[in-house]
Amino acid sequence: MLIKEVSLSYQATISLGNYSSAKIGITYTAIPDEGESPDEVQAQLLDKAQGVVRTEAKRLMARNGARVDEIFAGLPVEVQRQVNKEN
C-alpha cells in the first residue's frame, strides 16, 4: 500500500481560570518524499504541531495573566489586600 499523504491534528485545552478555557489546535498535511516513511513524516509533523501549540499557549497565558494583573491593579487597595489574604 502506497501512502500518498500524511495528516496530523494536534489540540490542547488551556484553563484560563474563572471557569473559562481556550482550545488551541493545528492540522498539518504533508506528502512523504520518496524513501521517507509515513511514520517519520508523522513524527516530524507532531513535533512541529506541539511546538506551535505550546508557543501559542504560552502567549495566551501570558496575555491572560497580564489582563488579570491590569484588572487587579484597578481595584481599591483594601480589596487587593482581601484578595491576597484569600489566596
Rosetta silent file (secondary structure, phi, psi, omega in degrees, C-alpha in Angstrom):
SEQUENCE: MLIKEVSLSYQATISLGNYSSAKIGITYTAIPDEGESPDEVQAQLLDKAQGVVRTEAKRLMARNGARVDEIFAGLPVEVQRQVNKEN
SCORE:     score description
SCORE:     0.000 S_00000001
   1 L     0.000  128.973 -179.818    0.000    0.000    0.000 S_00000001
   2 L   -98.552  121.710  178.477    1.403    3.361   -1.011 S_00000001
   3 L   -93.510  120.057 -176.031    0.681    6.233    1.363 S_00000001
   4 L   -94.106  -22.629 -173.637    0.488    9.469   -0.591 S_00000001
   5 L  -149.101  141.689  176.110   -0.375   11.876    2.202 S_00000001
   6 E  -121.361  130.471  179.377    0.031   12.132    5.967 S_00000001
   7 E  -125.250  140.439 -179.098   -2.250   14.365    8.015 S_00000001
   8 E  -140.747  132.738  174.739   -1.946   15.148   11.708 S_00000001
   9 E  -116.612  140.554  179.550   -4.121   17.245   14.024 S_00000001
  10 E  -137.995  134.365 -176.627   -2.990   18.332   17.474 S_00000001
  11 E  -144.198  146.307  175.023   -5.055   20.222   20.039 S_00000001
  12 E  -134.682  148.194  175.416   -4.744   21.316   23.659 S_00000001
  13 E  -110.888  126.258 -176.899   -7.254   22.872   26.019 S_00000001
  14 E  -109.875  128.548  175.416   -5.888   25.572   28.312 S_00000001
  15 E   -78.718  127.158  178.920   -7.646   26.603   31.512 S_00000001
  16 E  -101.352    3.000 -177.348   -7.845   30.386   31.741 S_00000001
  17 E    79.997  172.879  178.167   -9.377   30.374   35.201 S_00000001
  18 L    52.912   38.198  177.104  -12.745   31.798   36.181 S_00000001
  19 L    62.148   27.563  176.764  -14.472   28.802   34.551 S_00000001
  20 E  -125.967  155.793  179.899  -13.185   29.609   31.081 S_00000001
  21 E  -146.794  168.152  177.769  -10.841   27.784   28.746 S_00000001
  22 E  -134.455  139.252  175.032   -9.357   28.040   25.278 S_00000001
  23 E  -102.117  129.893  179.125   -8.733   25.341   22.696 S_00000001
  24 E  -121.806  126.698 -178.839   -5.603   25.719   20.625 S_00000001
  25 E  -152.392  163.400  179.738   -5.059   23.405   17.691 S_00000001
  26 E  -151.616  150.285  175.724   -3.426   22.964   14.339 S_00000001
  27 E  -126.019  132.674  176.263   -3.576   20.484   11.466 S_00000001
  28 E  -119.312  145.365  173.453   -0.703   19.687    9.130 S_00000001
  29 E  -130.696  134.783 -178.805   -0.748   17.679    5.938 S_00000001
  30 E  -139.788  154.479  175.024    2.396   16.513    4.166 S_00000001
  31 L  -107.124  117.382 -179.168    3.368   14.363    1.216 S_00000001
  32 L   -61.739  139.128  174.139    6.221   11.997    2.094 S_00000001
  33 L   -70.791  161.516  178.970    9.301   12.281   -0.094 S_00000001
  34 L   -59.505  128.334 -179.560   10.415    9.197   -1.979 S_00000001
  35 L    88.077   -8.734  179.911   12.019    6.804    0.507 S_00000001
  36 L   -90.404  131.605 -178.265   10.619    8.648    3.520 S_00000001
  37 L   -80.362  147.493  176.876    8.404    6.571    5.787 S_00000001
  38 H   -59.048  -33.294  178.617    4.960    7.852    6.783 S_00000001
  39 H   -64.869  -39.231  176.996    5.921    7.273   10.437 S_00000001
  40 H   -63.389  -44.695  179.839    8.899    9.627   10.066 S_00000001
  41 H   -62.918  -43.218  179.974    6.695   12.271    8.475 S_00000001
  42 H   -62.684  -41.734  178.973    4.091   11.867   11.209 S_00000001
  43 H   -63.269  -40.333  178.057    6.740   12.249   13.939 S_00000001
  44 H   -65.000  -42.800  179.522    8.040   15.425   12.285 S_00000001
  45 H   -64.904  -39.515  179.325    4.534   16.849   11.996 S_00000001
  46 H   -63.490  -45.724  177.926    3.798   16.010   15.639 S_00000001
  47 H   -57.833  -45.759 -179.192    6.971   17.772   16.831 S_00000001
  48 H   -64.200  -45.888 -178.401    6.104   20.830   14.758 S_00000001
  49 H   -63.781  -43.172  179.223    2.446   20.885   15.885 S_00000001
  50 H   -62.270  -39.892  178.417    3.348   20.506   19.564 S_00000001
  51 H   -63.075  -43.529 -179.641    5.803   23.391   19.277 S_00000001
  52 H   -65.249  -46.166 -179.097    3.244   25.673   17.653 S_00000001
  53 H   -65.260  -41.189  178.693    0.525   24.830   20.180 S_00000001
  54 H   -61.881  -45.342  179.759    2.955   25.213   23.103 S_00000001
  55 H   -61.892  -44.571 -179.617    4.109   28.629   21.845 S_00000001
  56 H   -67.124  -37.310  178.725    0.553   29.843   21.342 S_00000001
  57 H   -64.077  -43.112  178.153   -0.499   28.521   24.772 S_00000001
  58 H   -62.410  -42.041  179.728    2.357   30.408   26.455 S_00000001
  59 H   -63.356  -44.942 -179.082    1.421   33.585   24.578 S_00000001
  60 H   -64.884  -43.480 -179.611   -2.238   33.229   25.515 S_00000001
  61 H   -66.866  -38.065  177.760   -1.489   32.509   29.164 S_00000001
  62 H   -65.207  -43.459  179.486    0.899   35.469   29.371 S_00000001
  63 H   -64.931  -41.470  179.253   -1.688   37.760   27.801 S_00000001
  64 H   -65.765  -40.482  177.536   -4.406   36.435   30.103 S_00000001
  65 H   -62.944  -40.258  178.883   -2.117   36.888   33.136 S_00000001
  66 H   -64.604  -39.657  179.528   -1.378   40.478   32.105 S_00000001
  67 H   -64.195  -41.467  178.305   -5.096   41.161   31.799 S_00000001
  68 H   -62.769  -42.796  178.285   -5.719   39.771   35.286 S_00000001
  69 H   -61.690  -39.916  179.029   -2.917   41.990   36.646 S_00000001
  70 H   -63.262  -43.908 -179.923   -4.452   45.040   34.934 S_00000001
  71 H   -65.409  -44.485 -179.737   -7.853   44.313   36.434 S_00000001
  72 H   -60.599  -41.738 -178.607   -6.315   43.646   39.850 S_00000001
  73 H   -63.321  -24.990 -179.015   -4.356   46.922   39.718 S_00000001
  74 L   -83.686   -6.609 -179.759   -7.614   48.821   39.220 S_00000001
  75 L   -80.011  152.248  174.296   -9.151   47.519   42.436 S_00000001
  76 L   -59.535  149.660 -176.478   -9.120   49.545   45.627 S_00000001
  77 H   -55.537  -40.833 -179.727   -6.149   48.727   47.888 S_00000001
  78 H   -60.321  -41.627  179.828   -8.443   47.235   50.562 S_00000001
  79 H   -68.666  -40.919  176.895   -9.943   44.816   48.047 S_00000001
  80 H   -57.639  -44.457  179.792   -6.480   43.870   46.724 S_00000001
  81 H   -63.099  -41.990 -179.905   -5.390   43.029   50.292 S_00000001
  82 H   -64.251  -42.892  178.852   -8.513   40.964   50.888 S_00000001
  83 H   -62.235  -44.017  179.367   -7.998   39.024   47.654 S_00000001
  84 H   -61.539  -38.110  179.175   -4.350   38.373   48.577 S_00000001
  85 H   -64.798  -39.542 -177.365   -5.394   37.045   52.024 S_00000001
  86 H   -71.388  -26.324 -178.850   -7.875   34.623   50.440 S_00000001
  87 L   -98.480    0.000    0.000   -5.261   33.277   48.019 S_00000001
